[in-house]
Amino acid sequence: MPLDLHFGADDLLRIRFAISPLCETHEALRTLRRTDRHGYHLPWLRRMRERVAGLDLSPVWLFMPSPRPGYTPDFLGRPPDVPLADFAAELARLRATDPALARAEMAKSLACTPGAAESARGRAALADPRRAVQELADTTERAWHALLAPDWPRLRALLEAEIAYRSRQLADGGLRRLFADLHPRLSWSEGTLTVRTRTDFVQMQDLDGRGVLLLPSVFVWPDVVSGFDPPWQPTVIYPARGIGGLWQGPAAGPALARLLGANRAAVLAALDAPATTSALAHRLGLAASSVSAHLSVLREAGLLVSRRHGHQVRYERTPLGIALAAGG
């Protein structure tokens, strides 16, 4: 169902991008439980299997409703106030959360899962929110060091490239150009940004001069996440471009070529982000007719899907295609 974010004149002046390792940590934890998010991250999930087994993530799981959509406390992934946040600084802000605010948000989250508020852990969190905040921060810190910190330079480089690309779009065509291509579940019309989320009810929010924070994420695909009531800045967390090739190892290329043939393998490998036939042909130096034929075969084999965007048809890999391209 949609969330409508209504912009005023001041809100247009307060649109910004940022990178948050804290938010990425929590999106990575959601990905562990959400099989529909696994496609792009199979190599990472395989590497992390033993590390995940050694972590007690139950304090965080309690406030991440799954598989039904629900509310996660905003203070867990509070919007950063700087363009490139430092994890230690974000964690310190999390630890400093006001207990009264934390209790209110935890109660709202627990209400999304039948029986959660009455469970032993739920009752303990509501009875002592200060202690619950520290326990959530401790769990988040352990998850960060075990699951994300070793790969963070790679993830940060991808997210920084995403922001540079979107900044060029904004400079070239304004908000209409930016939001037209940011995510299929986002649309812009007459001063309102509509976000089609996984919630089962319609939401509306006047930004009231707070603007919007755009937060690219490696792990949020295929979702787009939004919300954040006061005191937090409204935020849209959306999938970054290029995640299809994020975990690919160098050995996948020759193996894929032997399986599919060199050109067809090149087409599949080049789709680390959705692309048109002409864009792929230009990138690979192949005739558009040849690329079109390869795309048809790959789509019939269940490795690609095609989606229409205006007058263009873009191709992207399915989870099977992602796994094959990643050598999995």
N, C-alpha and C positions, 0 to 999 in steps of 0.2 A: 504494500500500500504506500501511497506517496506521503512524503514530508515536503511541505511548501515553505521555503525560506523567503520572506518578503524583504526586499532591499529598499532602504531609503537612500537619499543622496549621500549622507555621511557613510553609509555602509559600503558604497562603491569605492570610497577612499581607504577602506580598511580591509581590503582583500590581500591576503599574504600567503606565502608558502613556508613550510618548515619541515624539518626532519626530526623525528623523535625516536631514539632507541628504546625508550620506555614503552611507547605505544607499539613499536615493532615487536618487543618481547611478548606483550599480551596477544597481539595478533598471531604470533608464532605458536603460542600456547593454544589458541583457538584452533589453529590448523591441525594440531595433533589430534584433536577430537572430531574434526569435520572432514569426512572422507571426500566431500565434494570440493575441498580445497587442495587435495593431495596431488592432482595431476602435474603441476609444475614443479613440485617439490619432492618427488620420489627419491632422488639420490640423497637429498638432505635428510629425509625421514629415515632412510636406511642407515646413514651414518650416525644419526642421533638415537637410534633404538636403545642401545645400552645406557647412554647417558640419561634418557628419559626414565628408564627402569630404575635408576638410582635416585630419582627425585621424588619427593612427596609434594605433589601439586594440588592436593585436596583443598587447602585453604583458598586457592584461587578458583578451582573448579566450582566451588560452591556458589560463586558469584558470576559464573559464565554459563547461563542456561543453554542446554543443548539436549537434543537436536532442535527443539522448538526455539524460535527466536524469542529473545527476552532482553531485559535491561541489565547491563553491567555497570556498576557504580562509576560515575564519571571521574571521581578522584583517582581511580586506579590508573587511568591514562589521561590525566589532565592535559589540556592543550599547552604545548610549550610556548613560552613568551619570547624565544629567540629563534633565529632561522635554523641553526644547527645546534640542537641541544646536546649537552653532555649527560651521559647516563647517571653519573654520580650526583650531579646537581638535580636531575629530575627525581632521583630516588630520595634525595634529601627533602624535596618539596612534598613528595608522597608521604614521607614519615611525619611531616609537620601538619598534615591534614587536621582540621578542626574536628574533634570527636563528635560533636553534635551533627555537623554536616555529614560525616562518614556514616553515622548511625542512620540518618534519614535515607541516604542513598543505598545503604546495605539493605534496609527494610524494603525499599522499593524493588530491589533486585531479588530478594528472597521471595517476594510475593509472586514472582513469575514462575516459580517451580513449586508445585504442590508438595506440602510437607517440609519444605526447606527451612522455613522460619521456626518450625517446631522441632527440628532435629537438634541433637546435642550441640553440634558445631554452630548451627544458626542461632540458637538461644545464647550461646556463649559470646558470639560476635555482637549481638544486640545488647547484652548485659554489660559488656566491657569493650566499647568501640575503640578506645585508645589502644588497648592490647591487640585487638583485631587488625588495626591499621599496621602495627609493627609486624605482626605475623605475615600479613599480605606483602609488606615491603621485603621481609626476609625471603619469602618464597620467590618473589620477583627477582631479587638480587641473585639467588642461586640459579634460577632459570636463565638469566642473562649470561652469567659466566659460563654455564654449561652448554647452552644451545646457540647463542648469538655472538658473543664476544669474539670467538675465534674467526668468524666469517664477517665481522662487522666492516672491515675496510672494503670488502667486495660489495656488500649491501649498500654502504654509504655512497660508494662511487656510482652505483646504478641510480640511487635516489637523487643524487646531485645532478646527474645527467638528465633525469626526468624533469627536474625543476628548471634546468636551463632550457630544455625544449619547450616546456609550457610557457616560460617567460617570453620566448620568441613568438609563440602563437599569440599571446596577449598583446605584444607590441605590434604584431602584423595586423590583427583583426579584432582586437578588443575582446570584451567578455563573450560576445556571441560566438566568435571563432574558438575561444578557449573552451567554453562549456559544450559546444557542439561535438567536440572530439574527446572530451575528458573521460567519459564512460557512457555506455548505452543507457544506463539507468538515470542519467542526469539530463535535464533539459532546461533551457532558459527562455523565458518569454515575459515581456512587459514587466521587468523588474522583479520577477520571481524565479528562483531556482527550485526546480522540483526534483526531489531525490526519491526514487522508488526503492524502498528498503524492504527487509524481510519481515517487518512488523505486520500485524494483521489489523491495524487501525490507521485511519487518516490523521495526520498531524499537521499543524500550522504553527509557524513561529515568526513573529516580527523581530527583526534583528536589532532594532532600536539603537542604531549607531555602533553596535559591537563589531560589525563586519563579519567576515568568514575566514577561517583558517583552512587552507587546502593542504592536506597531509598525504603525500604519496606513500604507498606501502608495498612491500614485497609480498606479504603474506595474505592480504585481505581478499585477493581474487578468489572467486568471481563476484564477490559482494562489493557494495559500496556502503559505508557506514556513516551515519550522521546523527546529529542531535546536540547534546550538551546544553542543558538549561542553565540559567544564571546560577552561580556567578561565573561560569565558564564561557569562554568565547565559542560561539557556534563553529563546528568543525565538520569537514567532509573528508573522510579517509577513503581513498580510491586506489585501485591497482596501478602500479607504475608500469611503464612500457619496458619491454626487454626481459621480463622475468622468464620467458620460455627458454632462454639460453643460459640462465644464471648458473645452474649446477652442472652443465655439460662438461664432461671430461674430454681431453684431447683424443682419446682412443675411440670415441664414438664415430668420428667421421669416416675412417676407412671401413669399419665394420658395417656402417649404414650403406656405404657405397657398394660394398659387395652384395648386400641384401637386395637393394632397390635399383641399383645402377647409379652411375655417378651423377647424372643431371637430376634425376628424380630425388636422390638423396640430398642434393644441394638445395633443391626447392624446399623440401621438408625442413632442413636445417636452417634455412634462411628465415623461416617464419617464427623468429623469436618474439615478434610482435605482429599483429594483424597487418596484412599488406594486400595490395591489389595486384592483378596480373602484370600490369605495365610496370609497377614499382619493382616487382621481383625480376622481371625481364631486364630492366635497367641495371639492377644491382648485380645480377649474375652474368650479364653479357650474353643472354640467350634470346632467341626470337620469341616474341610474345605468343605466337601460335604454339610453339614448342612448350612454353611454360604453361599455357592454358591446357594443353593435353595432359601434362604431368599432374596438374592440379585436379583435373577430372578423375584421373586414376586414383590419386591419393584420397580424394573425397569418397569415391566409391568403396575404397578399402577401409573406410572408417577412421582415417588418420587426420582428416581435415573436416571443417565445416565452413560454409560460406554465409556471410551476413551482408545485407544491403545497407549502405549508409548513403542516403541521398541518391546520387546518380552512380555511385561506385559500389562494387562488390568486393568485399575484403575476405580474405581467407585466414583462418587461424587453426592451430593444431587442437585436436581433441586430446583428452587425457591419454588415450592409447598412442596417439602420435607424439605426444610429449615424452612418454616413457620410452618409445622407440628411439626418438632423437637423442635422448639422454643415455642411451645404451642399456636401458632397463628392461 
